[in-house]
């Protein structure tokens, strides 16, 4: 079999949202695929600073982060793009005016407002990040916070249309459901960074495999030669999913890689 490039989402794909663990079978599958000479990348919406150390120990060749704006191979950065500071400060100001709360995600840290949010899920994210040493140095109101994407929360008290109309000049807006939105740099996606990788290593698109479960994996599925959806996945992936794996906890990664002959 020719060398292939494998691209894996984290949450709901490698990492179970039921057990909050990576199944041992998934780790073994990555090890086996690596031994066979395939290139293995984590392709995630998370920025590099928010990838836990335990995930960085996975047997992969590199990490592609921030929905296409950062790439590293064997700990060497080969691609990165950043939102300019003036635009970043303007977005924060507009979010405050429109009563939209957000997690602001950068390469080196994440940023929250100094005030407590009315959105419980955002406060839960704050606790999670703080426990990992992130989001503690500066609050977003201080200005000059280097971030490249944001995860926004809105409700009936928000002037959402005005905010998203303003934001669309800078970022692409992905509806993640339940009044939350992942806002990523325009012109970049999980697919654009895949294209960079394939060109860099001389691998054909037909030999690329995307493993995912959520709507922000859609670009990856549209681009990949083979799209593998986890057993529990957003239906938006269905038109582009070539194979539906079992649930993550039921050896989804191992079974799907075995199905394609990527491992024995």
Phi and psi restraints in degrees (value plus and minus 20) as a CYANA .aco file:
   2 UNK   PHI     -86.5   -46.5
   2 UNK   PSI     137.0   177.0
   3 UNK   PHI     -84.6   -44.6
   3 UNK   PSI     113.2   153.2
   4 UNK   PHI    -136.7   -96.7
   4 UNK   PSI     142.9   182.9
   5 UNK   PHI    -133.5   -93.5
   5 UNK   PSI     105.3   145.3
   6 UNK   PHI    -133.3   -93.3
   6 UNK   PSI     111.6   151.6
   7 UNK   PHI    -144.8  -104.8
   7 UNK   PSI     103.6   143.6
   8 UNK   PHI    -140.6  -100.6
   8 UNK   PSI     107.3   147.3
   9 UNK   PHI     -87.7   -47.7
   9 UNK   PSI     143.0   183.0
  10 UNK   PHI    -116.5   -76.5
  10 UNK   PSI     -95.1   -55.1
  11 UNK   PHI     -87.5   -47.5
  11 UNK   PSI     101.1   141.1
  12 UNK   PHI      63.9   103.9
  12 UNK   PSI     -17.7    22.3
  13 UNK   PHI    -146.3  -106.3
  13 UNK   PSI     -92.4   -52.4
  14 UNK   PHI     -97.7   -57.7
  14 UNK   PSI     -60.9   -20.9
  15 UNK   PHI    -120.1   -80.1
  15 UNK   PSI      99.7   139.7
  16 UNK   PHI     -88.5   -48.5
  16 UNK   PSI     114.2   154.2
  17 UNK   PHI    -106.8   -66.8
  17 UNK   PSI     -19.3    20.7
  18 UNK   PHI    -116.6   -76.6
  18 UNK   PSI     -72.1   -32.1
  19 UNK   PHI    -114.4   -74.4
  19 UNK   PSI     -36.3     3.7
  20 UNK   PHI      40.9    80.9
  20 UNK   PSI      10.0    50.0
  21 UNK   PHI    -150.3  -110.3
  21 UNK   PSI     139.3   179.3
  22 UNK   PHI    -112.1   -72.1
  22 UNK   PSI     100.7   140.7
  23 UNK   PHI     -77.8   -37.8
  23 UNK   PSI     121.6   161.6
  24 UNK   PHI     -78.1   -38.1
  24 UNK   PSI     -54.4   -14.4
  25 UNK   PHI     -83.0   -43.0
  25 UNK   PSI     -52.5   -12.5
  26 UNK   PHI     -88.8   -48.8
  26 UNK   PSI     -62.0   -22.0
  27 UNK   PHI     -82.5   -42.5
  27 UNK   PSI     -63.7   -23.7
  28 UNK   PHI     -82.9   -42.9
  28 UNK   PSI     -58.9   -18.9
  29 UNK   PHI     -84.1   -44.1
  29 UNK   PSI     -62.1   -22.1
  30 UNK   PHI     -82.5   -42.5
  30 UNK   PSI     -63.2   -23.2
  31 UNK   PHI     -80.4   -40.4
  31 UNK   PSI     -64.7   -24.7
  32 UNK   PHI     -85.8   -45.8
  32 UNK   PSI     -62.8   -22.8
  33 UNK   PHI     -84.7   -44.7
  33 UNK   PSI     -57.1   -17.1
  34 UNK   PHI     -86.2   -46.2
  34 UNK   PSI     -60.7   -20.7
  35 UNK   PHI     -82.4   -42.4
  35 UNK   PSI     -50.6   -10.6
  36 UNK   PHI    -101.2   -61.2
  36 UNK   PSI     -20.7    19.3
  37 UNK   PHI      75.4   115.4
  37 UNK   PSI     -15.7    24.3
  38 UNK   PHI     -97.1   -57.1
  38 UNK   PSI     129.9   169.9
  39 UNK   PHI    -109.3   -69.3
  39 UNK   PSI     114.0   154.0
  40 UNK   PHI    -146.0  -106.0
  40 UNK   PSI     105.0   145.0
  41 UNK   PHI    -149.8  -109.8
  41 UNK   PSI     120.7   160.7
  42 UNK   PHI    -103.4   -63.4
  42 UNK   PSI     108.2   148.2
  43 UNK   PHI    -143.1  -103.1
  43 UNK   PSI      82.5   122.5
  44 UNK   PHI    -151.8  -111.8
  44 UNK   PSI     137.5   177.5
  45 UNK   PHI     -97.9   -57.9
  45 UNK   PSI     -38.3     1.7
  46 UNK   PHI     -85.4   -45.4
  46 UNK   PSI     126.6   166.6
  47 UNK   PHI    -100.0   -60.0
  47 UNK   PSI     142.6   182.6
  48 UNK   PHI     -80.5   -40.5
  48 UNK   PSI     -53.9   -13.9
  49 UNK   PHI     -87.4   -47.4
  49 UNK   PSI     -44.4    -4.4
  50 UNK   PHI    -116.7   -76.7
  50 UNK   PSI      -9.6    30.4
  51 UNK   PHI    -105.8   -65.8
  51 UNK   PSI      97.5   137.5
  52 UNK   PHI     -80.2   -40.2
  52 UNK   PSI     131.0   171.0
  53 UNK   PHI     -78.3   -38.3
  53 UNK   PSI     -53.9   -13.9
  54 UNK   PHI     -86.1   -46.1
  54 UNK   PSI     -50.5   -10.5
  55 UNK   PHI     -94.6   -54.6
  55 UNK   PSI     -51.8   -11.8
  56 UNK   PHI     -88.2   -48.2
  56 UNK   PSI     -35.4     4.6
  57 UNK   PHI    -108.6   -68.6
  57 UNK   PSI     -19.9    20.1
  58 UNK   PHI     -83.0   -43.0
  58 UNK   PSI     130.9   170.9
  59 UNK   PHI     -97.7   -57.7
  59 UNK   PSI      50.2    90.2
  60 UNK   PHI    -142.8  -102.8
  60 UNK   PSI     144.5   184.5
  61 UNK   PHI    -106.1   -66.1
  61 UNK   PSI     -46.2    -6.2
  62 UNK   PHI    -192.3  -152.3
  62 UNK   PSI     157.4   197.4
  63 UNK   PHI    -147.2  -107.2
  63 UNK   PSI     111.9   151.9
  64 UNK   PHI    -135.4   -95.4
  64 UNK   PSI      98.6   138.6
  65 UNK   PHI    -147.3  -107.3
  65 UNK   PSI     144.3   184.3
  66 UNK   PHI      48.2    88.2
  66 UNK   PSI       7.4    47.4
  67 UNK   PHI      36.0    76.0
  67 UNK   PSI      34.3    74.3
  68 UNK   PHI      78.3   118.3
  68 UNK   PSI     -15.3    24.7
  69 UNK   PHI    -124.6   -84.6
  69 UNK   PSI     -17.5    22.5
  70 UNK   PHI    -171.0  -131.0
  70 UNK   PSI     115.6   155.6
  71 UNK   PHI    -162.3  -122.3
  71 UNK   PSI     114.7   154.7
  72 UNK   PHI    -153.4  -113.4
  72 UNK   PSI     124.1   164.1
  73 UNK   PHI    -145.3  -105.3
  73 UNK   PSI     100.1   140.1
  74 UNK   PHI      27.9    67.9
  74 UNK   PSI      28.7    68.7
  75 UNK   PHI      51.2    91.2
  75 UNK   PSI     -11.3    28.7
  76 UNK   PHI    -129.1   -89.1
  76 UNK   PSI     106.6   146.6
  77 UNK   PHI     -93.5   -53.5
  77 UNK   PSI     108.3   148.3
  78 UNK   PHI    -137.7   -97.7
  78 UNK   PSI     -26.5    13.5
  79 UNK   PHI    -178.8  -138.8
  79 UNK   PSI     114.9   154.9
  80 UNK   PHI    -182.0  -142.0
  80 UNK   PSI     123.9   163.9
  81 UNK   PHI    -152.9  -112.9
  81 UNK   PSI     129.4   169.4
  82 UNK   PHI    -156.6  -116.6
  82 UNK   PSI     129.5   169.5
  83 UNK   PHI     -96.2   -56.2
  83 UNK   PSI     114.0   154.0
  84 UNK   PHI     -91.2   -51.2
  84 UNK   PSI     131.7   171.7
  85 UNK   PHI     -81.1   -41.1
  85 UNK   PSI     -57.8   -17.8
  86 UNK   PHI     -84.4   -44.4
  86 UNK   PSI     -64.6   -24.6
  87 UNK   PHI     -84.6   -44.6
  87 UNK   PSI     -61.0   -21.0
  88 UNK   PHI     -80.6   -40.6
  88 UNK   PSI     -64.7   -24.7
  89 UNK   PHI     -86.5   -46.5
  89 UNK   PSI     -56.2   -16.2
  90 UNK   PHI     -85.6   -45.6
  90 UNK   PSI     -58.5   -18.5
  91 UNK   PHI     -85.8   -45.8
  91 UNK   PSI     -62.7   -22.7
  92 UNK   PHI     -79.9   -39.9
  92 UNK   PSI     -65.5   -25.5
  93 UNK   PHI     -81.2   -41.2
  93 UNK   PSI     -63.1   -23.1
  94 UNK   PHI     -87.3   -47.3
  94 UNK   PSI     -59.4   -19.4
  95 UNK   PHI     -79.8   -39.8
  95 UNK   PSI     -61.3   -21.3
  96 UNK   PHI     -84.8   -44.8
  96 UNK   PSI     -62.8   -22.8
  97 UNK   PHI     -82.5   -42.5
  97 UNK   PSI     -55.7   -15.7
  98 UNK   PHI    -116.3   -76.3
  98 UNK   PSI     -14.1    25.9
  99 UNK   PHI      37.2    77.2
  99 UNK   PSI      23.8    63.8
 100 UNK   PHI    -127.9   -87.9
 100 UNK   PSI     106.5   146.5
 101 UNK   PHI    -116.9   -76.9
 101 UNK   PSI     137.6   177.6
 102 UNK   PHI    -178.9  -138.9
 102 UNK   PSI     136.4   176.4
 103 UNK   PHI    -118.7   -78.7
 103 UNK   PSI     103.7   143.7
 104 UNK   PHI    -123.4   -83.4
 104 UNK   PSI     101.9   141.9
 105 UNK   PHI    -131.8   -91.8
 105 UNK   PSI     104.1   144.1
 106 UNK   PHI    -140.0  -100.0
 106 UNK   PSI     159.4   199.4
 107 UNK   PHI     -88.4   -48.4
 107 UNK   PSI     -59.2   -19.2
 108 UNK   PHI    -123.1   -83.1
 108 UNK   PSI     -39.0     1.0
 109 UNK   PHI    -183.5  -143.5
 109 UNK   PSI     151.3   191.3
 110 UNK   PHI    -139.0   -99.0
 110 UNK   PSI     139.5   179.5
 111 UNK   PHI    -154.9  -114.9
 111 UNK   PSI     120.5   160.5
 112 UNK   PHI    -145.3  -105.3
 112 UNK   PSI     146.9   186.9
 113 UNK   PHI     -90.4   -50.4
 113 UNK   PSI     135.3   175.3
 114 UNK   PHI     -93.4   -53.4
 114 UNK   PSI     -39.5     0.5
 115 UNK   PHI    -113.7   -73.7
 115 UNK   PSI     136.9   176.9
 116 UNK   PHI     -92.8   -52.8
 116 UNK   PSI     112.2   152.2
 117 UNK   PHI     -99.8   -59.8
 117 UNK   PSI     131.2   171.2
 118 UNK   PHI     -98.9   -58.9
 118 UNK   PSI     -26.0    14.0
 119 UNK   PHI    -116.1   -76.1
 119 UNK   PSI      91.7   131.7
 120 UNK   PHI     -79.9   -39.9
 120 UNK   PSI     -59.1   -19.1
 121 UNK   PHI     -86.1   -46.1
 121 UNK   PSI     -52.2   -12.2
 122 UNK   PHI     -89.2   -49.2
 122 UNK   PSI     -59.9   -19.9
 123 UNK   PHI     -86.7   -46.7
 123 UNK   PSI     -54.6   -14.6
 124 UNK   PHI     -85.4   -45.4
 124 UNK   PSI     -57.6   -17.6
 125 UNK   PHI     -85.3   -45.3
 125 UNK   PSI     -60.2   -20.2
 126 UNK   PHI     -77.5   -37.5
 126 UNK   PSI     -66.1   -26.1
 127 UNK   PHI     -81.9   -41.9
 127 UNK   PSI     -64.0   -24.0
 128 UNK   PHI     -80.2   -40.2
 128 UNK   PSI     -68.1   -28.1
 129 UNK   PHI     -86.6   -46.6
 129 UNK   PSI     -63.7   -23.7
 130 UNK   PHI     -79.7   -39.7
 130 UNK   PSI     -59.3   -19.3
 131 UNK   PHI     -84.7   -44.7
 131 UNK   PSI     -40.9    -0.9
 132 UNK   PHI    -120.4   -80.4
 132 UNK   PSI      -7.9    32.1
 133 UNK   PHI      61.7   101.7
 133 UNK   PSI      -4.5    35.5
 134 UNK   PHI    -129.3   -89.3
 134 UNK   PSI     133.4   173.4
 135 UNK   PHI      53.4    93.4
 135 UNK   PSI       1.8    41.8
 136 UNK   PHI    -126.7   -86.7
 136 UNK   PSI     -45.4    -5.4
 137 UNK   PHI     -93.3   -53.3
 137 UNK   PSI     -66.6   -26.6
 138 UNK   PHI    -159.9  -119.9
 138 UNK   PSI     129.2   169.2
 139 UNK   PHI    -118.5   -78.5
 139 UNK   PSI     136.2   176.2
 140 UNK   PHI     -84.3   -44.3
 140 UNK   PSI     -48.1    -8.1
 141 UNK   PHI     -86.9   -46.9
 141 UNK   PSI     -37.0     3.0
 142 UNK   PHI     -90.3   -50.3
 142 UNK   PSI     -37.8     2.2
 143 UNK   PHI      57.5    97.5
 143 UNK   PSI     143.9   183.9
 144 UNK   PHI      49.3    89.3
 144 UNK   PSI      -2.3    37.7
 145 UNK   PHI    -102.0   -62.0
 145 UNK   PSI     102.9   142.9
 146 UNK   PHI    -102.4   -62.4
 146 UNK   PSI      78.8   118.8
 147 UNK   PHI    -148.9  -108.9
 147 UNK   PSI     140.3   180.3
 148 UNK   PHI    -145.4  -105.4
 148 UNK   PSI     -32.0     8.0
 149 UNK   PHI    -175.2  -135.2
 149 UNK   PSI     146.7   186.7
 150 UNK   PHI    -165.3  -125.3
 150 UNK   PSI     136.3   176.3
 151 UNK   PHI    -136.3   -96.3
 151 UNK   PSI      91.2   131.2
 152 UNK   PHI    -123.0   -83.0
 152 UNK   PSI     128.0   168.0
 153 UNK   PHI    -144.8  -104.8
 153 UNK   PSI     112.2   152.2
 154 UNK   PHI    -158.6  -118.6
 154 UNK   PSI     141.6   181.6
 155 UNK   PHI    -171.7  -131.7
 155 UNK   PSI    -185.0  -145.0
 156 UNK   PHI     -85.6   -45.6
 156 UNK   PSI     -34.9     5.1
 157 UNK   PHI    -109.9   -69.9
 157 UNK   PSI     -25.0    15.0
 158 UNK   PHI    -113.6   -73.6
 158 UNK   PSI     126.7   166.7
 159 UNK   PHI    -112.3   -72.3
 159 UNK   PSI      51.6    91.6
 160 UNK   PHI     -85.3   -45.3
 160 UNK   PSI     -63.7   -23.7
 161 UNK   PHI     -79.8   -39.8
 161 UNK   PSI     -64.5   -24.5
 162 UNK   PHI     -82.5   -42.5
 162 UNK   PSI     -62.2   -22.2
 163 UNK   PHI     -85.7   -45.7
 163 UNK   PSI     -67.8   -27.8
 164 UNK   PHI     -91.2   -51.2
 164 UNK   PSI     -50.0   -10.0
 165 UNK   PHI     -82.4   -42.4
 165 UNK   PSI     -62.2   -22.2
 166 UNK   PHI     -86.9   -46.9
 166 UNK   PSI     -64.9   -24.9
 167 UNK   PHI     -85.0   -45.0
 167 UNK   PSI     -50.6   -10.6
 168 UNK   PHI     -84.2   -44.2
 168 UNK   PSI     -34.6     5.4
 169 UNK   PHI     -93.7   -53.7
 169 UNK   PSI     -38.6     1.4
 170 UNK   PHI    -136.1   -96.1
 170 UNK   PSI     -60.4   -20.4
 171 UNK   PHI    -152.6  -112.6
 171 UNK   PSI     136.8   176.8
 172 UNK   PHI    -110.3   -70.3
 172 UNK   PSI     118.9   158.9
 173 UNK   PHI    -129.0   -89.0
 173 UNK   PSI     101.0   141.0
 174 UNK   PHI    -129.3   -89.3
 174 UNK   PSI      99.6   139.6
 175 UNK   PHI     -94.3   -54.3
 175 UNK   PSI      95.3   135.3
 176 UNK   PHI    -119.9   -79.9
 176 UNK   PSI     -11.7    28.3
 177 UNK   PHI      64.9   104.9
 177 UNK   PSI     141.5   181.5
 178 UNK   PHI      35.7    75.7
 178 UNK   PSI      17.6    57.6
 179 UNK   PHI      43.4    83.4
 179 UNK   PSI      12.1    52.1
 180 UNK   PHI    -142.1  -102.1
 180 UNK   PSI     130.7   170.7
 181 UNK   PHI    -163.0  -123.0
 181 UNK   PSI     108.4   148.4
 182 UNK   PHI    -113.5   -73.5
 182 UNK   PSI     102.9   142.9
 183 UNK   PHI    -135.8   -95.8
 183 UNK   PSI      93.2   133.2
 184 UNK   PHI    -138.8   -98.8
 184 UNK   PSI     142.1   182.1
 185 UNK   PHI     -82.5   -42.5
 185 UNK   PSI     113.6   153.6
 186 UNK   PHI     -81.3   -41.3
 186 UNK   PSI     117.2   157.2
 187 UNK   PHI      68.2   108.2
 187 UNK   PSI     -19.4    20.6
 188 UNK   PHI    -149.5  -109.5
 188 UNK   PSI     128.9   168.9
 189 UNK   PHI    -182.1  -142.1
 189 UNK   PSI     158.0   198.0
 190 UNK   PHI     -83.1   -43.1
 190 UNK   PSI     -42.5    -2.5
 191 UNK   PHI     -98.4   -58.4
 191 UNK   PSI     -59.8   -19.8
 192 UNK   PHI     -84.8   -44.8
 192 UNK   PSI     -56.4   -16.4
 193 UNK   PHI     -94.0   -54.0
 193 UNK   PSI     -50.0   -10.0
 194 UNK   PHI     -81.8   -41.8
 194 UNK   PSI     -63.1   -23.1
 195 UNK   PHI     -81.1   -41.1
 195 UNK   PSI     -61.0   -21.0
 196 UNK   PHI     -79.7   -39.7
 196 UNK   PSI     -65.2   -25.2
 197 UNK   PHI     -83.4   -43.4
 197 UNK   PSI     -66.9   -26.9
 198 UNK   PHI     -82.6   -42.6
 198 UNK   PSI     -60.3   -20.3
 199 UNK   PHI     -87.7   -47.7
 199 UNK   PSI     -60.0   -20.0
 200 UNK   PHI     -82.2   -42.2
 200 UNK   PSI     -57.3   -17.3
 201 UNK   PHI    -127.9   -87.9
 201 UNK   PSI     -14.4    25.6
 202 UNK   PHI      45.1    85.1
 202 UNK   PSI      19.4    59.4
 203 UNK   PHI    -128.2   -88.2
 203 UNK   PSI     116.1   156.1
 204 UNK   PHI     -93.2   -53.2
 204 UNK   PSI     130.1   170.1
 205 UNK   PHI     -77.7   -37.7
 205 UNK   PSI     -53.1   -13.1
 206 UNK   PHI     -86.4   -46.4
 206 UNK   PSI     -34.7     5.3
 207 UNK   PHI    -126.6   -86.6
 207 UNK   PSI       5.9    45.9
 208 UNK   PHI    -129.9   -89.9
 208 UNK   PSI     120.6   160.6
 209 UNK   PHI    -148.5  -108.5
 209 UNK   PSI     107.0   147.0
 210 UNK   PHI    -132.6   -92.6
 210 UNK   PSI     108.9   148.9
 211 UNK   PHI    -135.8   -95.8
 211 UNK   PSI     100.9   140.9
 212 UNK   PHI    -180.4  -140.4
 212 UNK   PSI    -197.8  -157.8
 213 UNK   PHI    -165.9  -125.9
 213 UNK   PSI     -37.3     2.7
 214 UNK   PHI    -139.7   -99.7
 214 UNK   PSI     155.0   195.0
 215 UNK   PHI     -84.2   -44.2
 215 UNK   PSI     -47.4    -7.4
 216 UNK   PHI     -99.2   -59.2
 216 UNK   PSI     -18.1    21.9
 217 UNK   PHI    -114.0   -74.0
 217 UNK   PSI     -20.8    19.2
 218 UNK   PHI     -79.6   -39.6
 218 UNK   PSI     -66.2   -26.2
 219 UNK   PHI     -80.7   -40.7
 219 UNK   PSI     -58.8   -18.8
 220 UNK   PHI     -83.0   -43.0
 220 UNK   PSI     -63.1   -23.1
 221 UNK   PHI     -87.8   -47.8
 221 UNK   PSI     -59.1   -19.1
 222 UNK   PHI     -84.4   -44.4
 222 UNK   PSI     -53.1   -13.1
 223 UNK   PHI    -106.7   -66.7
 223 UNK   PSI     -57.5   -17.5
 224 UNK   PHI     -84.8   -44.8
 224 UNK   PSI     131.9   171.9
 225 UNK   PHI     -86.6   -46.6
 225 UNK   PSI     -51.1   -11.1
 226 UNK   PHI    -159.9  -119.9
 226 UNK   PSI     104.8   144.8
 227 UNK   PHI    -128.1   -88.1
 227 UNK   PSI     104.7   144.7
 228 UNK   PHI    -137.9   -97.9
 228 UNK   PSI      93.2   133.2
 229 UNK   PHI    -116.3   -76.3
 229 UNK   PSI     119.0   159.0
 230 UNK   PHI     -87.7   -47.7
 230 UNK   PSI     140.8   180.8
 231 UNK   PHI     -74.4   -34.4
 231 UNK   PSI     -60.4   -20.4
 232 UNK   PHI    -123.0   -83.0
 232 UNK   PSI      91.9   131.9
 233 UNK   PHI    -170.3  -130.3
 233 UNK   PSI     142.9   182.9
 234 UNK   PHI     -90.4   -50.4
 234 UNK   PSI     110.5   150.5
 235 UNK   PHI     -78.8   -38.8
 235 UNK   PSI     -37.9     2.1
 236 UNK   PHI     -81.2   -41.2
 236 UNK   PSI     -41.6    -1.6
 237 UNK   PHI    -101.1   -61.1
 237 UNK   PSI     -38.3     1.7
 238 UNK   PHI     -74.0   -34.0
 238 UNK   PSI     -63.5   -23.5
 239 UNK   PHI     -83.8   -43.8
 239 UNK   PSI     -37.6     2.4
 240 UNK   PHI    -134.1   -94.1
 240 UNK   PSI     -20.6    19.4
 241 UNK   PHI    -107.3   -67.3
 241 UNK   PSI      98.6   138.6
 242 UNK   PHI    -101.9   -61.9
 242 UNK   PSI     -48.0    -8.0
 243 UNK   PHI    -163.6  -123.6
 243 UNK   PSI     114.7   154.7
 244 UNK   PHI    -124.7   -84.7
 244 UNK   PSI      95.6   135.6
 245 UNK   PHI     -99.8   -59.8
 245 UNK   PSI     148.4   188.4
 246 UNK   PHI     -86.3   -46.3
 246 UNK   PSI    -197.4  -157.4
 247 UNK   PHI     -83.4   -43.4
 247 UNK   PSI     134.0   174.0
 248 UNK   PHI     -73.2   -33.2
 248 UNK   PSI     -61.3   -21.3
 249 UNK   PHI     -93.4   -53.4
 249 UNK   PSI     -29.4    10.6
 250 UNK   PHI    -128.9   -88.9
 250 UNK   PSI      21.4    61.4
 251 UNK   PHI      43.0    83.0
 251 UNK   PSI      20.7    60.7
 252 UNK   PHI     -76.6   -36.6
 252 UNK   PSI     -67.6   -27.6
 253 UNK   PHI     -88.5   -48.5
 253 UNK   PSI     -66.7   -26.7
 254 UNK   PHI     -79.5   -39.5
 254 UNK   PSI     -68.8   -28.8
 255 UNK   PHI     -85.0   -45.0
 255 UNK   PSI     -60.7   -20.7
 256 UNK   PHI     -91.2   -51.2
 256 UNK   PSI     -57.7   -17.7
 257 UNK   PHI     -89.9   -49.9
 257 UNK   PSI     -54.8   -14.8
 258 UNK   PHI     -85.5   -45.5
 258 UNK   PSI     -60.5   -20.5
 259 UNK   PHI     -76.5   -36.5
 259 UNK   PSI     -59.0   -19.0
 260 UNK   PHI    -110.0   -70.0
 260 UNK   PSI     -19.8    20.2
 261 UNK   PHI      53.6    93.6
 261 UNK   PSI       0.3    40.3
 262 UNK   PHI     -97.3   -57.3
 262 UNK   PSI     -41.8    -1.8
 263 UNK   PHI    -154.1  -114.1
 263 UNK   PSI     148.6   188.6
